[in-house]
């Protein structure tokens, strides 16, 4: 069961006038709601991929999917409260039709350890994104959104830790090199940046420029994104000594900025 319940959030206390004209915020929250609420597709594929691993399969079904779906529902409710004229259902239907065709097990990494590593990258991205969103909402003095973002970020860090355990277990046999790990991390970061976000954006803003949106996000990230937290999470599977880790951290941070994260 999720550790919090979005149905207990009093959305009626949101000062809609304070945020309703904020186009970037609308785009960020709506895109996130689309991706989060589509977790049933991810869960189905993950359960198939890890068939036979009772612990991870049960966790995915009983904990991971319900929590991810709740993230999407909480953000959907926020969008429908603040921007009631936006047809969330219709835009999401179009997104799901297009992205669902791409969200297949064929897109997974070829081995179980590599896919666990890819999941760690995804959870790094989500936990740090919601950390940034919390900072932004706090600056805007919007406590409902700030609270939602905090709850989601904490959930995503927990999910990261479970996938990390799975990675360690499977990597005892696969023994991926640091070079292999680095390639997977970079590839998964680029894939997440180019695929699901761009498809969601298209169905939210059919006539808008995705390149212009990415520039806005880069500006947002420079101010609010927790790069230090992200770098630490991404570097963890490399198991570097502190000297090498410190020397490598700035390089990874630069890569994140290039990717627009």
N, C-alpha and C positions, 0 to 999 in steps of 0.2 A: 504494500500500500504506500502511496506517496506520503512524504513527511509533512506536507502541507496541503491545504484544500483551497483551490482557487474560488470555489463557490462561496467561501466565507469572506471573500474580499468585497468591500463595499465600494463598488465602482461608481455609485451615485455621488460619492464625495469628490470625484475628480473635477478639477477646475478646467473644464474643457476649453474655455476661451484662452487659457494660458498656453495650450499646446496645439490647438486645432489648426492653426496656420503654419505649423512647423512641418514643412513638406519632407524634409530629411527624416525626421522622427517617424512620420507616417510610413515612409518607405522602409525604414529599418525594421519597425515593429511588424509590419504586414508581411514582409519577406520572411522574417523569423517565424511568424505564425504559420505560414505555409509549410515551411521546411519541417518544423517541429511536429505538426499535426499529421504529417505523412509518415511518421515513424512506424506505423503498422506495416508498411511495405518493407522498410529496413529490417524490422524484427522478423518477418517471414523469411527473408533471405538469410539472415544470420542464423536462425534456427535450423534451416536446411544445411547451411555450410558447416555448422558445428554439431550436426546430428551425431548422437552417441556420447556427447559430453553433457551428462545430465545436469551437472551443477550450472554450467553457463546457460544451457537451454532453459532451465527452470527460472533462472534469474532474469533472463531476457523477457520471458513471458510474464512473470509475476511482478517484476520491479521496473526494469528498464523501459519497456514499452508504456506502461501506465504513467510513469513519470514524464516521459517525453510527450505523450499525448496531452497530459495536463499542461505542460508548458505551452503547447500550441493553443489549447482552449483558453488559457488565461490571457494570452496575447490577442487571440481572436476577439474575446470579449472586450478587451481594451480598445481595439480598433473599432468595433461596432458601437462602443459607447462614445468615443471621441469623434469619430468620422462616420456617423450613421448613414450618410448618403452614398458611401462606398459599398458596392455590391460585393461583399467578401465572398459569398458562396459561389457566385458565377466566376469571379476571377480565379478562385481556388480550383474550381472544376476544370478550368482550362489548364492551369498549372499542373494539376495532378494527371490529366490526360497525357500531357507532353512529357513531364518528368517521369511519370510512372513507367512509361515505355523504356526509359533508360535505366531505371532503378532495378536492375536484375543481378542475379548472382554471378553472371558472366563478367560484371564490372569489378568483382572482388579481386583482391590479391590472390596469387596462386597457391599460397600455403596458409595454414592456420595462424602461425606466428606472425606472418606478414600482415594478415588481415587484422589481427589484434593490434598490431602497431598502427595500422591505418585508423582504427577506431580511436586509439589514444590521440592521434593528431586531430581527429574530428572533435573529440571532447575538449581538447586544448582550445581549439578555435571557439567553441560555444561557451565554455566557462569564462574565457577572457572577454569575449564579446559582451556577455551579460554583465561582467564586471565594469566594462566601459559604459554600458548603458545605464548602470546604476549611478555611476559618477555623473553622467550627463543629466539624468533625471533629478539627482540631488541638487545639481547646480540650477536646474530649472525650478526647483522647489516643488517637485511633483512626487509626493511620497508614495502614492499607489504604484506608479511605475517603478520607482526606486525599490520598493519592497518586492515586487514581482521579479525584477531583475536579480536581486540578491538571492531569492529562493531558488531561481533557476540555476544561477551560477554555482551555488553550493551543490545542487543535484548533479550538475555536470562534472564537477570535481570528483564526486563520489563515483560516478560512472567511469571516469578516467582511471581511478584506482582499481576498479574491478577488471577493466580491460588490461591494465598493467599486470595484474596477477596472471591473467590468461596468457599474455605475451611471454612472461617469464617461464611459465609452465611449458608452453609449446617450443620456446626457443632453447630449452634444454636439449632437445633433439635436433632442431634445425641449425642452431649455432650460427646465426646471421652475423656477418662481419659488420663493423661500424660503417664501412662503405655502403653495404647493402641497406642498413638502417637509415643512413642519411639520404639515400636515393628515394626510399619509400616515403620518408617524411616530406621531402621536397615535392615529390609527385602528388602526394595526397593534398598538400596545401594548395597547389596550383589547380588541381581538379575541383576542389571545393569552391575556390574563388571564381572559376570560370563557368561552372555548370549550373548547380542548383540556384545560386543567387541570380545569375543572368536570366534564367528561365522565369523565375518568380518575378523579377523586375519587369520583364516584358509583358506579363499578364496583369500587372498592377498599373503600369504606365505604358500602354501600347505605342504611344507617339513620342515618348521621351528618349533621351540619349543615355545609354548605359555608360558610355565613356564619361559623360558629365557627372553621372551619379558616382562613379568610381573616384573621381576627383574630390567630390564632396566627402566621401568616406575616408579617403586618405587624410583630408583635413581634420575630420572627426577623430581619426585614430591618433594623429599626432598629439592631440590635446588630452584624450581620455583613455586611450588603449593602454592596458598594463603590460608593456613589453617585457618587463623583467619577469613577471609571472609566466608569460607565454614561453619565453626562452628557457626557463627552468624546466617547465613541463615537457617541452620538445626535446631537450637535451638529456632528460632522465634515462631513457632507454639506452643511450650511448655508454653510460657508466664510465664517464671520464674522471680522471683525478682532478682535484680542484684547480691546479695550475692550468691544465689544458682546457678545462671547462671555462675558466675566466677568459682565457685567450680566444676561445671560440665564440663566446657569447655575443660579442659585438658583430661578428660576421653573420650570425643567425638573425640578429635583430635587423641588420641591413637587408637581409633577404626577405624578412617579413614585411618591411616597408616597401620593397620593390613589388611584392605580391599584392600590396594594398591592404595588408592586414594590420 
